[in-house]
Amino acid sequence: MKIYDDKHIKNVVFVGAHDSGKTTLSETMLFEAGLINRRGAVETKNTISDFHEVEQERGNSVFATPLHTEWRNYKINIIDTPGLDDFIGEIISSIRVADTIVTVLNAQYGVEIGTEIIWNYVDRYSKPTLFVINQIDHINANFDESFKSITSLVGKNAVKIQYPIKIDGAQCIVDVLKMKVYKFKPTGGKPEKLPIPDDQMELANKLHNELIEKAAENDDELLELFFEKGTLNEDEMRKGIKAGMLKQELFPVFCVSALNDMGTGRLMGFIDNVAPAAADLNIEQTLEGKDIIGKKEAPTSLFVFKTLNEPNLGQITYFKVVSGEIKVNDKMVNSRNGETEAINQLFIMDGKKREPVSKLTAGDIGATLKLKYTETNDTLHEVGKSITIRPIKYPEPRIRRSIVAENKKDEEKLNEALKKIHNQDPTVTIHYAKESKQLILGCQGELHLAIVNWQLENEYGIKVRFEKPKITYRETIKRSSTSSYKHKKQSGGAGQFAQVHMKIEPWEEGMPDPEGFNIRGKEEVDLPWGGKLVFYNCIVGGVIDLRYLPSVMKGILEVMESGPLTDSYIRDVRVMVYDGKMHSVDSNDISFKIAGAHAFKEAFLNANPKLLEPAQELTVKVPEEMVGNVMTDLQSRRSIIQSVESNGHYQILKCIAPAAELFGYSTSLRSLTQGRASFSSKFSAYQPVPSNVQQQLVNH
């Protein structure tokens, strides 16, 4: 296979809502370029892109799939992504390594909620973007309304390159960059090129001039040229369009029928000639603060944006060559763990088809097999260099479930399988909750959860069940309390004796030391479960030997691991041990540990003990007309709404919500808003449980 340089490699990612036609468009582009002889279809489950068994079973993309095509001396790497935000990890990873984003819209619906959710991530990465309005030949297609929805999303910077018309019943596309009409046969394919009809000339000229002005605005030389001669030629327009795309100040809009192969060749020509390549983008910096020079002469670095575990094949590692050149048998170092990996094979991937190559150069996308120490989001770099490419920051899980193997013998196997799934998709999170003794699985939504379940059952042979996670409460106190406890035990031989007097108080960050005590020592313990124990030695006159105080504190810490209200961890308490007694023969460490534990428990129960619950910081993006219902639902979940901000046709609600009330929220929100709202959440803090709820929990 021909090796392309960084200026002749274009990496594009297809993003868009479910059923916008991304997979069909990628299939048609491969067909148009002659790389496949027959186009597959999603309905017949034989596309190059959706090759995975679960995708064919469900009839939609689940994984991002790298493909490639060659068109007029350029190599175009295409990544076809899922259209559902449950699989946002696959979409984000693909956006990260793309040079240009191709946002595909269904001409019947324009910008949908799925498009808007994905756009938030496109916008965050500030990548050059073009829009493709697909299915223009559908009976319900509405190009003008679809274009209006794009302008609502990106503003006046959306510019028509094309628009569809019918001539004598035939589907045509007017191209205002080339000022030609492309007329297609019902079967599509290579179009007939025609002059623009008289009845379209006024509109075409108007759009052509708008495009010239937009192109000129983005380049000072072109602007001077435009003022000088009042127009730009096609090459000058291309230069200005590319400059505008790189600044995210120009978003070209195309139209196609991917299903009937209309307009795809012209789209590929634009990607070749105009869409930015890796070499055109801003220079990236490593985590070490050095520039990454995206040239083949630079030190080699690879960014792993995807891994896939294939039965009978093992792990496939997909990467972008960010700099340098990678060859078969090269040794590369993983910057995360320092392990050396041998690149024994190199491939160009088209779905499940692997085409071996001897080397890949900067800007290209490829894959290798059976790396031992490498996961998604890792950097591999040349031996002797220090390069860490900025990793992707994945969103927090939106739903969490306790996961249990139905057969106890599968527990170890389940842990290993979940590690592999996480390595493949970092938006799947796993942790063992020590308090609740549950294995907690985090996902992006119910469909995401269903795919994990499918993988476990079909790829790893493990049947599991999902349960509601237990809420991990905390206990603390609201006022001060004093207590004393005498531990005395005599049973022949050596006895046990210890007496401890203490005062306990609520602890807060920055509070002054307690008054009225002769403080001889202070120890702050950062508790593993959060919060603090602050322990003061206030013993006067040696009534308790200093060597016994660590045992007193050990007894207190044992009680704090299982509070008296609900067996939850205790946090944020300070203890002043100010008096006591000991015996010259019978006192020992165990006696003071027991006395300390009992004294603390007694004082805790008399200090107005309070239950704390974990709260989440919740951000909900909801259409304006649906805000009322969403707010009512949030308030029924004991949420405190902190702010409401406008964002176009949407409102952003920010609130603090108890974790106990958010089980099933993803499904409820989707139902309330017909899937048009989205949300994210992260841990906020522990907050007091209302008295009535505390009473129910304590009595439970």
C-alpha positions as CSV (number, residue, x, y, z in Angstrom):
1,M,0.0,0.0,0.0
2,K,1.2,3.5,-0.8
3,I,2.6,5.5,2.2
4,Y,1.2,9.0,2.4
5,D,2.9,12.0,3.9
6,D,1.3,14.2,6.6
7,K,0.0,16.7,4.0
8,H,-1.9,14.0,2.1
9,I,-3.5,12.3,5.0
10,K,-6.9,13.6,6.1
11,N,-8.5,12.2,9.3
12,V,-12.2,12.7,9.5
13,V,-14.7,11.5,12.1
14,F,-18.4,11.1,11.3
15,V,-20.6,12.2,14.2
16,G,-24.3,12.8,14.4
17,A,-27.6,11.6,15.9
18,H,-28.8,8.0,15.6
19,D,-30.1,7.2,12.1
20,S,-28.5,10.2,10.5
21,G,-26.8,7.9,8.0
22,K,-23.1,8.0,9.1
23,T,-22.5,4.3,8.5
24,T,-24.2,4.4,5.1
25,L,-22.1,7.5,4.1
26,S,-18.8,5.8,5.1
27,E,-19.8,2.7,3.1
28,T,-20.7,4.8,0.1
29,M,-17.4,6.6,0.2
30,L,-15.5,3.4,0.2
31,F,-17.6,2.2,-2.7
32,E,-17.2,5.5,-4.6
33,A,-13.4,5.2,-4.3
34,G,-13.4,1.6,-5.6
35,L,-12.1,0.0,-2.4
36,I,-15.2,-2.2,-2.2
37,N,-17.1,-3.6,-5.1
38,R,-20.6,-3.8,-3.5
39,R,-22.2,-1.6,-0.9
40,G,-23.5,-3.2,2.2
41,A,-26.5,-1.9,4.1
42,V,-27.3,-1.5,7.8
43,E,-30.6,-3.4,7.3
44,T,-28.8,-6.4,5.7
45,K,-26.1,-6.3,8.4
46,N,-23.2,-6.4,5.9
47,T,-21.6,-3.0,6.2
48,I,-17.8,-2.7,6.6
49,S,-18.3,-0.5,9.7
50,D,-21.0,-2.2,11.8
51,F,-19.2,-5.6,11.8
52,H,-19.4,-6.5,15.5
53,E,-22.0,-9.1,16.5
54,V,-23.8,-6.9,19.0
55,E,-24.1,-4.1,16.4
56,Q,-25.6,-6.4,13.8
57,E,-27.9,-7.8,16.5
58,R,-29.2,-4.4,17.5
59,G,-29.1,-2.7,14.2
60,N,-27.0,0.4,15.2
61,S,-23.4,1.4,15.8
62,V,-22.0,0.7,19.3
63,F,-18.3,1.0,18.6
64,A,-16.3,3.7,16.7
65,T,-14.9,2.0,13.6
66,P,-11.8,3.2,11.7
67,L,-11.9,2.9,7.9
68,H,-9.9,4.4,5.1
69,T,-10.4,5.4,1.5
70,E,-8.1,6.8,-1.1
71,W,-9.3,9.6,-3.4
72,R,-7.3,11.6,-5.9
73,N,-3.9,11.0,-4.4
74,Y,-5.1,11.6,-0.8
75,K,-5.7,9.1,2.0
76,I,-8.9,9.8,4.0
77,N,-9.1,8.0,7.3
78,I,-12.7,7.8,8.4
79,I,-13.9,7.0,11.9
80,D,-17.6,6.1,11.9
81,T,-19.0,6.7,15.4
82,P,-22.2,5.7,17.3
83,G,-25.1,8.2,17.3
84,L,-26.2,7.6,20.9
85,D,-24.6,9.5,23.7
86,D,-24.6,6.3,25.9
87,F,-21.5,5.6,23.8
88,I,-19.9,9.0,24.2
89,G,-16.6,7.5,25.1
90,E,-16.2,6.1,21.6
91,I,-17.2,9.4,20.1
92,I,-14.9,11.5,22.3
93,S,-11.9,9.2,21.5
94,S,-12.5,9.6,17.8
95,I,-12.9,13.4,17.9
96,R,-9.6,13.6,19.8
97,V,-7.6,12.0,16.9
98,A,-9.6,13.5,14.0
99,D,-8.4,16.6,12.1
100,T,-11.9,17.5,10.8
101,I,-15.3,16.7,12.2
102,V,-18.0,15.7,9.7
103,T,-21.4,16.3,11.4
104,V,-24.1,14.3,9.6
105,L,-27.8,15.4,9.8
106,N,-30.9,13.6,8.6
107,A,-32.6,16.1,6.2
108,Q,-36.0,15.1,7.7
109,Y,-35.0,16.3,11.2
110,G,-32.0,18.6,11.0
111,V,-30.1,19.1,14.3
112,E,-31.5,16.6,16.8
113,I,-30.8,16.4,20.6
114,G,-28.2,13.7,19.8
115,T,-26.4,16.1,17.5
116,E,-26.5,18.8,20.2
117,I,-25.1,16.6,22.9
118,I,-22.3,15.5,20.6
119,W,-21.7,19.1,19.5
120,N,-20.8,20.0,23.1
121,Y,-17.8,17.8,22.8
122,V,-16.9,18.9,19.2
123,D,-17.0,22.5,20.5
124,R,-14.8,21.6,23.5
125,Y,-12.1,20.2,21.2
126,S,-12.3,23.2,18.8
127,K,-11.8,21.1,15.7
128,P,-12.6,22.2,12.1
129,T,-16.1,21.1,11.3
130,L,-18.3,20.7,8.2
131,F,-21.9,19.7,8.1
132,V,-23.5,17.2,5.7
133,I,-27.3,17.2,5.3
134,N,-28.0,13.6,4.3
135,Q,-31.1,11.9,2.7
136,I,-31.9,15.0,0.6
137,D,-33.9,12.8,-1.8
138,H,-36.3,11.5,0.9
139,I,-39.9,12.5,0.4
140,N,-39.9,14.3,3.8
141,A,-36.5,16.0,3.4
142,N,-36.4,19.7,4.3
143,F,-33.0,21.1,3.5
144,D,-33.9,24.7,4.4
145,E,-35.2,23.8,7.8
146,S,-32.2,21.6,8.4
147,F,-29.9,24.5,7.5
148,K,-31.8,26.8,9.9
149,S,-31.2,24.3,12.7
150,I,-27.4,24.4,11.9
151,T,-27.4,28.2,12.2
152,S,-29.2,27.9,15.5
153,L,-26.3,25.6,16.7
154,V,-23.3,27.5,15.3
155,G,-24.7,30.9,14.3
156,K,-24.1,32.8,11.1
157,N,-20.8,31.0,10.5
158,A,-22.6,28.2,8.8
159,V,-22.3,28.7,5.0
160,K,-23.9,26.7,2.2
161,I,-21.5,25.2,-0.2
162,Q,-24.4,23.3,-1.8
163,Y,-28.2,23.1,-1.9
164,P,-30.5,20.5,-3.5
165,I,-33.0,21.1,-6.4
166,K,-35.0,18.9,-8.8
167,I,-34.6,19.3,-12.6
168,D,-37.1,17.3,-14.7
169,G,-37.8,15.1,-11.7
170,A,-34.1,14.2,-11.2
171,Q,-32.2,14.9,-8.0
172,C,-29.6,17.6,-8.5
173,I,-27.2,19.5,-6.3
174,V,-26.2,23.1,-6.9
175,D,-22.6,23.7,-5.9
176,V,-21.9,27.4,-5.2
177,L,-18.2,27.0,-4.8
178,K,-17.7,25.5,-8.2
179,M,-20.9,27.2,-9.6
180,K,-22.1,24.0,-11.2
181,V,-25.1,21.7,-11.0
182,Y,-24.6,18.0,-10.4
183,K,-27.5,15.9,-11.9
184,F,-27.8,12.3,-10.7
185,K,-29.5,9.3,-12.1
186,P,-31.9,7.5,-9.8
187,T,-29.2,5.0,-9.0
188,G,-26.7,7.8,-8.2
189,G,-23.0,7.4,-8.9
190,K,-21.1,9.8,-11.2
191,P,-23.2,12.9,-11.9
192,E,-23.8,14.9,-15.1
193,K,-22.3,18.4,-14.7
194,L,-24.6,21.1,-15.9
195,P,-24.6,24.9,-15.9
196,I,-26.8,26.5,-13.2
197,P,-30.3,27.1,-14.6
198,D,-31.6,30.6,-15.1
199,D,-34.2,30.3,-12.3
200,Q,-31.4,29.4,-9.8
201,M,-28.8,31.9,-10.9
202,E,-29.8,34.7,-8.7
203,L,-29.8,32.5,-5.5
204,A,-26.6,30.8,-6.6
205,N,-24.8,34.1,-7.2
206,K,-26.0,35.4,-3.8
207,L,-24.7,32.3,-2.0
208,H,-21.5,32.4,-4.0
209,N,-20.8,36.0,-3.0
210,E,-21.6,35.2,0.6
211,L,-19.0,32.3,0.4
212,I,-16.4,34.7,-1.1
213,E,-16.9,37.2,1.7
214,K,-16.7,34.5,4.4
215,A,-13.5,33.1,2.8
216,A,-11.9,36.6,2.5
217,E,-12.7,37.4,6.2
218,N,-10.4,34.7,7.5
219,D,-7.2,35.7,5.7
220,D,-5.7,39.1,5.6
221,E,-4.1,38.6,2.2
222,L,-7.4,37.4,0.7
223,L,-9.2,40.3,2.3
224,E,-6.9,42.8,0.5
225,L,-7.3,40.8,-2.7
226,F,-11.1,40.9,-2.4
227,F,-11.1,44.6,-1.8
228,E,-8.8,45.1,-4.8
229,K,-10.7,43.0,-7.4
230,G,-14.1,42.5,-5.7
231,T,-14.0,38.7,-6.0
232,L,-11.8,35.6,-5.4
233,N,-11.1,32.6,-7.7
234,E,-11.8,29.1,-6.7
235,D,-8.3,28.3,-5.3
236,E,-8.4,31.5,-3.2
237,M,-11.8,30.6,-1.9
238,R,-10.5,27.2,-0.9
239,K,-7.6,28.8,1.0
240,G,-10.0,31.2,2.9
241,I,-12.5,28.4,3.7
242,K,-9.7,26.3,5.2
243,A,-8.5,29.2,7.3
244,G,-12.1,29.8,8.5
245,M,-12.5,26.2,9.4
246,L,-9.2,26.2,11.4
247,K,-10.5,29.2,13.4
248,Q,-13.9,27.5,13.9
249,E,-15.4,30.6,12.2
250,L,-16.6,28.9,9.1
251,F,-18.7,25.8,8.9
252,P,-19.3,24.6,5.3
253,V,-22.6,22.8,4.6
254,F,-22.9,20.1,2.0
255,C,-25.9,17.9,0.9
256,V,-25.8,14.2,-0.1
257,S,-27.9,11.1,-0.4
258,A,-25.6,8.5,1.0
259,L,-28.0,5.7,0.4
260,N,-28.3,6.5,-3.3
261,D,-24.7,7.6,-3.8
262,M,-25.4,11.2,-4.6
263,G,-22.8,13.9,-3.8
264,T,-20.3,11.7,-2.0
265,G,-17.6,12.0,-4.6
266,R,-17.8,15.8,-4.4
267,L,-17.7,15.6,-0.6
268,M,-14.5,13.5,-0.7
269,G,-13.0,16.0,-3.2
270,F,-13.6,18.8,-0.7
271,I,-12.1,16.8,2.1
272,D,-9.0,16.2,-0.1
273,N,-8.6,19.8,-1.3
274,V,-9.9,21.9,1.6
275,A,-10.5,20.1,4.9
276,P,-7.5,20.6,7.3
277,A,-5.0,17.9,7.8
278,A,-3.0,17.1,11.0
279,A,-0.2,19.3,9.7
280,D,-2.5,22.3,9.6
281,L,-3.8,22.1,13.2
282,N,-2.3,24.0,16.1
283,I,0.8,22.5,17.6
284,E,0.0,20.3,20.6
285,Q,2.0,20.3,23.8
286,T,3.0,17.2,25.8
287,L,2.3,17.0,29.5
288,E,6.0,17.7,29.9
289,G,5.4,21.1,28.3
290,K,7.2,20.5,25.0
291,D,5.8,21.1,21.5
292,I,4.9,18.0,19.5
293,I,6.2,18.4,16.0
294,G,3.9,16.4,13.7
295,K,6.5,15.5,11.2
296,K,8.1,12.2,10.3
297,E,11.5,13.5,11.1
298,A,10.5,14.1,14.8
299,P,10.8,11.6,17.6
300,T,8.0,8.9,17.3
301,S,4.9,9.1,19.5
302,L,1.6,7.3,19.2
303,F,-1.6,8.1,21.0
304,V,-3.8,5.1,21.7
305,F,-7.4,6.2,21.2
306,K,-9.2,2.9,21.2
307,T,-8.7,-0.8,22.1
308,L,-11.0,-3.7,21.2
309,N,-10.9,-7.2,22.5
310,E,-11.8,-9.6,19.7
311,P,-12.5,-13.3,20.4
312,N,-9.8,-15.6,19.0
313,L,-7.6,-12.6,18.2
314,G,-7.0,-10.7,21.4
315,Q,-6.5,-7.0,21.9
316,I,-6.5,-4.7,18.9
317,T,-4.8,-1.4,19.7
318,Y,-5.8,1.6,17.5
319,F,-3.5,4.6,17.5
320,K,-2.7,7.9,15.7
321,V,0.9,8.5,14.8
322,V,1.2,12.0,16.4
323,S,4.9,12.5,15.4
324,G,7.7,10.6,13.7
325,E,7.3,7.3,11.9
326,I,6.5,3.8,13.2
327,K,7.9,0.7,11.6
328,V,7.3,-3.0,12.1
329,N,9.5,-4.4,14.9
330,D,10.1,-0.9,16.5
331,K,10.3,-0.8,20.3
332,M,8.1,1.8,22.0
333,V,7.8,2.8,25.7
334,N,4.5,3.3,27.4
335,S,4.7,6.7,29.2
336,R,2.2,5.7,31.9
337,N,4.0,2.6,33.2
338,G,7.4,2.7,31.6
339,E,6.9,-0.7,30.0
340,T,8.5,-1.5,26.6
341,E,6.2,-2.8,23.9
342,A,7.3,-4.5,20.6
343,I,5.3,-3.4,17.6
344,N,5.5,-6.7,15.7
345,Q,2.6,-6.0,13.3
346,L,1.1,-2.9,11.7
347,F,-2.2,-2.7,10.0
348,I,-4.6,-0.3,8.3
349,M,-8.1,-1.3,9.6
350,D,-11.3,-1.3,7.6
351,G,-13.8,-2.6,10.1
352,K,-12.6,-6.2,10.8
353,K,-10.4,-6.3,7.7
354,R,-6.7,-5.9,8.4
355,E,-4.3,-4.7,5.7
356,P,-0.6,-5.2,6.8
357,V,1.8,-2.3,6.2
358,S,5.5,-1.9,6.9
359,K,5.3,1.6,8.3
360,L,3.0,4.5,9.1
361,T,4.0,8.2,9.2
362,A,3.0,11.2,11.2
363,G,-0.7,12.1,11.0
364,D,-1.8,8.5,10.0
365,I,-4.1,6.1,11.9
366,G,-3.3,2.4,12.3
367,A,-3.5,-0.6,14.6
368,T,-1.4,-3.3,16.1
369,L,-2.1,-6.6,18.0
370,K,-1.3,-8.1,21.3
371,L,0.3,-5.3,23.2
372,K,0.8,-6.4,26.8
373,Y,0.8,-3.3,28.9
374,T,-1.1,-0.7,26.8
375,E,-4.7,0.6,27.3
376,T,-6.9,3.3,25.7
377,N,-5.6,6.8,26.4
378,D,-1.9,5.7,26.7
379,T,1.0,7.3,24.9
380,L,3.7,5.1,23.3
381,H,7.0,6.9,22.5
382,E,10.4,6.3,21.1
383,V,13.0,4.7,23.5
384,G,15.1,7.4,25.2
385,K,12.5,10.1,24.8
386,S,10.0,11.5,27.3
387,I,6.6,12.2,25.6
388,T,3.2,12.1,27.2
389,I,0.3,13.2,25.0
390,R,-2.5,14.9,26.9
391,P,-5.0,12.1,27.8
392,I,-8.7,12.3,27.1
393,K,-10.8,13.4,30.1
394,Y,-13.9,11.1,30.0
395,P,-17.2,12.0,31.5
396,E,-18.3,10.7,34.9
397,P,-20.8,7.8,34.9
398,R,-24.4,8.8,34.8
399,I,-25.8,5.6,36.2
400,R,-24.3,3.1,38.7
401,R,-25.3,-0.4,39.5
402,S,-24.1,-3.1,41.9
403,I,-23.0,-6.1,39.8
404,V,-23.0,-9.7,41.0
405,A,-22.0,-12.9,39.2
406,E,-25.0,-15.3,39.3
407,N,-22.5,-18.1,39.8
408,K,-20.1,-17.4,42.7
409,K,-17.4,-19.4,40.9
410,D,-17.4,-16.7,38.3
411,E,-16.5,-13.8,40.6
412,E,-12.8,-13.8,39.8
413,K,-13.6,-14.2,36.1
414,L,-16.0,-11.3,36.3
415,N,-13.4,-9.0,37.8
416,E,-10.9,-9.8,34.9
417,A,-13.6,-9.3,32.3
418,L,-14.6,-5.9,33.7
419,K,-11.0,-4.8,33.7
420,K,-10.8,-5.6,30.0
421,I,-14.0,-3.8,29.3
422,H,-12.8,-0.7,31.2
423,N,-9.5,-0.8,29.3
424,Q,-11.5,-0.9,26.1
425,D,-14.0,1.8,27.2
426,P,-12.9,4.1,30.1
427,T,-16.4,5.4,30.5
428,V,-17.2,2.0,32.1
429,T,-15.9,2.3,35.6
430,I,-15.5,-0.3,38.3
431,H,-14.8,0.0,42.0
432,Y,-15.3,-2.1,45.1
433,A,-17.3,-0.3,47.8
434,K,-15.7,-1.5,51.0
435,E,-18.6,-0.2,53.2
436,S,-21.4,-1.8,51.2
437,K,-19.3,-4.7,50.2
438,Q,-20.6,-4.3,46.6
439,L,-18.8,-4.2,43.2
440,I,-20.1,-1.0,41.6
441,L,-20.3,-0.6,37.8
442,G,-20.6,2.9,36.3
443,C,-22.0,3.5,32.8
444,Q,-23.4,6.3,30.7
445,G,-26.9,5.0,30.4
446,E,-29.3,2.0,30.3
447,L,-28.3,1.1,26.8
448,H,-24.6,1.3,27.7
449,L,-25.3,-1.0,30.7
450,A,-27.1,-3.4,28.3
451,I,-24.1,-3.6,26.0
452,V,-21.8,-4.4,29.0
453,N,-24.2,-7.1,30.0
454,W,-24.2,-8.5,26.4
455,Q,-20.4,-8.5,26.4
456,L,-20.1,-10.3,29.7
457,E,-22.6,-13.0,28.6
458,N,-21.6,-13.5,25.0
459,E,-17.9,-12.8,25.0
460,Y,-16.9,-13.9,28.5
461,G,-19.6,-16.5,29.3
462,I,-20.6,-14.8,32.6
463,K,-24.2,-14.3,33.7
464,V,-24.7,-11.4,36.0
465,R,-27.4,-9.5,37.8
466,F,-27.6,-5.7,38.5
467,E,-28.9,-4.3,41.8
468,K,-29.4,-0.9,43.3
469,P,-26.2,0.2,45.0
470,K,-26.4,0.8,48.7
471,I,-25.9,4.4,49.8
472,T,-22.8,4.9,51.9
473,Y,-23.9,7.2,54.7
474,R,-21.6,8.9,57.3
475,E,-22.2,9.7,60.9
476,T,-21.1,12.8,62.9
477,I,-22.3,14.9,65.8
478,K,-24.0,18.3,66.2
479,R,-22.9,19.3,69.7
480,S,-20.3,18.6,72.4
481,S,-20.6,15.8,75.0
482,T,-18.4,14.5,77.9
483,S,-18.1,10.9,79.2
484,S,-16.0,8.6,81.2
485,Y,-15.6,4.9,81.3
486,K,-13.8,2.6,83.7
487,H,-12.7,-0.8,82.4
488,K,-11.9,-3.3,85.1
489,K,-11.5,-7.0,84.7
490,Q,-10.1,-9.5,87.3
491,S,-9.9,-13.2,86.5
492,G,-7.1,-14.7,88.4
493,G,-3.6,-13.8,87.1
494,A,-3.0,-10.3,85.7
495,G,-6.0,-8.1,85.6
496,Q,-7.1,-5.2,83.3
497,F,-7.7,-1.7,84.4
498,A,-8.2,1.6,82.6
499,Q,-10.3,4.7,83.2
500,V,-10.7,7.5,80.5
501,H,-12.4,10.9,80.7
502,M,-13.0,12.7,77.4
503,K,-14.9,15.4,75.7
504,I,-16.0,15.3,72.0
505,E,-17.0,18.1,69.7
506,P,-17.9,18.5,66.0
507,W,-14.8,19.4,64.0
508,E,-14.7,21.9,61.1
509,E,-11.8,23.0,59.0
510,G,-10.0,26.0,60.4
511,M,-11.6,26.0,63.9
512,P,-9.4,27.1,66.8
513,D,-8.1,24.7,69.4
514,P,-10.5,24.1,72.3
515,E,-10.3,26.4,75.3
516,G,-10.2,25.4,79.0
517,F,-7.8,22.5,78.4
518,N,-4.1,22.1,79.0
519,I,-3.2,20.8,75.6
520,R,0.0,18.7,75.7
521,G,-0.3,17.2,72.2
522,K,-2.4,17.2,69.1
523,E,-2.8,14.6,66.3
524,E,-4.9,15.0,63.1
525,V,-5.9,11.8,61.4
526,D,-7.1,12.0,57.8
527,L,-9.7,9.3,57.7
528,P,-9.6,6.9,54.7
529,W,-13.3,7.4,54.2
530,G,-13.1,11.2,54.3
531,G,-13.2,13.8,57.1
532,K,-10.9,13.9,60.2
533,L,-10.4,12.8,63.7
534,V,-8.5,15.4,65.7
535,F,-7.1,13.9,69.0
536,Y,-5.9,16.1,71.8
537,N,-3.8,14.9,74.8
538,C,-4.9,17.1,77.7
539,I,-3.6,14.9,80.5
540,V,-2.2,16.7,83.5
541,G,-0.1,15.2,86.3
542,G,0.6,11.9,84.6
543,V,-2.7,10.3,85.6
544,I,-2.5,8.3,82.3
545,D,0.9,7.3,81.0
546,L,1.7,8.8,77.6
547,R,2.4,5.4,76.2
548,Y,-1.3,4.4,76.6
549,L,-2.8,7.3,74.6
550,P,-2.2,5.7,71.2
551,S,-4.3,2.8,72.4
552,V,-7.1,5.1,73.5
553,M,-7.0,6.6,70.0
554,K,-7.0,3.1,68.4
555,G,-10.2,2.3,70.4
556,I,-11.8,5.5,69.1
557,L,-10.9,4.7,65.5
558,E,-12.4,1.2,65.8
559,V,-15.8,2.7,66.8
560,M,-15.5,5.3,64.0
561,E,-15.4,2.4,61.5
562,S,-18.9,1.3,62.5
563,G,-21.0,4.1,63.9
564,P,-23.9,3.4,66.4
565,L,-26.7,4.8,64.2
566,T,-26.4,2.7,61.0
567,D,-23.0,1.0,61.2
568,S,-21.6,3.8,58.9
569,Y,-18.3,5.5,59.1
570,I,-18.0,8.4,61.6
571,R,-16.2,11.6,60.5
572,D,-15.3,15.1,61.6
573,V,-15.0,14.8,65.4
574,R,-12.4,16.1,67.8
575,V,-11.6,14.4,71.1
576,M,-10.0,15.8,74.2
577,V,-8.8,13.2,76.6
578,Y,-8.3,15.2,79.8
579,D,-8.4,12.8,82.8
580,G,-8.3,9.2,83.9
581,K,-6.7,6.6,86.0
582,M,-4.3,3.7,85.6
583,H,-3.0,0.8,87.7
584,S,0.7,0.1,88.1
585,V,0.2,-3.6,87.5
586,D,-3.2,-4.2,85.7
587,S,-3.1,-1.3,83.2
588,N,-2.0,-2.2,79.6
589,D,-2.7,-1.2,76.0
590,I,-5.8,-3.4,75.5
591,S,-7.4,-2.0,78.7
592,F,-7.0,1.6,77.5
593,K,-8.2,0.6,74.0
594,I,-11.4,-0.8,75.4
595,A,-11.9,2.1,77.8
596,G,-11.3,4.6,75.0
597,A,-13.8,2.9,72.7
598,H,-16.6,2.7,75.3
599,A,-16.1,6.3,76.4
600,F,-16.2,7.6,72.8
601,K,-19.3,5.6,71.9
602,E,-21.1,6.9,75.0
603,A,-20.1,10.5,74.3
604,F,-21.1,10.1,70.6
605,L,-24.7,9.0,71.5
606,N,-25.1,12.0,73.8
607,A,-23.8,14.5,71.3
608,N,-26.9,14.7,69.0
609,P,-25.5,12.2,66.4
610,K,-26.4,13.1,62.8
611,L,-26.5,11.1,59.7
612,L,-24.8,12.5,56.5
613,E,-25.6,11.3,53.0
614,P,-23.6,11.7,49.8
615,A,-24.9,14.5,47.5
616,Q,-24.2,14.8,43.8
617,E,-23.6,18.0,41.8
618,L,-26.1,17.6,39.0
619,T,-26.2,19.6,35.7
620,V,-29.2,19.1,33.5
621,K,-29.6,20.6,30.0
622,V,-33.2,20.7,29.1
623,P,-35.3,22.4,26.4
624,E,-37.0,25.6,27.6
625,E,-40.5,24.3,27.2
626,M,-39.8,21.3,29.4
627,V,-38.0,23.1,32.3
628,G,-41.1,23.1,34.6
629,N,-41.6,19.3,34.6
630,V,-37.9,18.7,35.1
631,M,-37.7,21.1,38.0
632,T,-40.8,19.6,39.6
633,D,-39.2,16.1,39.3
634,L,-35.9,17.4,40.8
635,Q,-37.6,19.0,43.8
636,S,-39.5,15.7,44.4
637,R,-36.0,14.1,44.7
638,R,-35.0,16.6,47.5
639,S,-32.8,18.5,45.2
640,I,-31.7,22.1,45.8
641,I,-31.6,24.1,42.6
642,Q,-28.7,26.5,42.7
643,S,-28.9,28.2,39.3
644,V,-30.7,28.3,36.0
645,E,-28.8,29.6,33.0
646,S,-29.9,30.1,29.4
647,N,-28.1,28.4,26.5
648,G,-29.8,29.0,23.2
649,H,-33.1,27.1,23.3
650,Y,-32.0,25.2,26.3
651,Q,-31.8,25.9,30.1
652,I,-29.0,24.6,32.2
653,L,-30.1,23.6,35.7
654,K,-27.4,23.2,38.3
655,C,-28.4,21.6,41.6
656,I,-27.3,19.5,44.5
657,A,-29.2,16.2,44.8
658,P,-29.0,13.4,47.3
659,A,-27.4,10.3,45.7
660,A,-30.2,8.2,47.3
661,E,-32.8,10.0,45.2
662,L,-31.0,9.6,41.8
663,F,-31.4,5.9,41.2
664,G,-33.2,5.6,37.9
665,Y,-32.9,9.3,37.1
666,S,-31.5,8.7,33.6
667,T,-34.6,6.7,32.6
668,S,-37.0,9.2,34.2
669,L,-35.4,12.2,32.5
670,R,-35.5,10.5,29.1
671,S,-39.2,9.8,29.6
672,L,-40.0,13.3,30.9
673,T,-38.3,15.0,27.9
674,Q,-38.7,12.4,25.1
675,G,-34.9,12.0,25.2
676,R,-34.2,15.7,24.5
677,A,-32.5,16.4,27.8
678,S,-29.1,15.4,29.0
679,F,-27.3,15.4,32.4
680,S,-24.0,14.9,34.1
681,S,-23.2,14.4,37.8
682,K,-20.3,14.3,40.1
683,F,-19.8,13.8,43.8
684,S,-20.3,17.1,45.7
685,A,-20.1,16.5,49.5
686,Y,-21.7,14.8,52.4
687,Q,-24.7,16.7,53.7
688,P,-27.1,16.2,56.7
689,V,-30.0,13.9,56.2
690,P,-33.5,15.4,57.0
691,S,-34.7,14.3,60.5
692,N,-37.6,12.2,59.1
693,V,-35.4,10.4,56.7
694,Q,-32.8,9.8,59.4
695,Q,-35.4,8.3,61.6
696,Q,-36.5,5.9,58.9
697,L,-32.9,4.8,58.2
698,V,-32.1,4.3,61.9
699,N,-35.2,2.2,62.4
700,H,-34.7,0.2,59.3
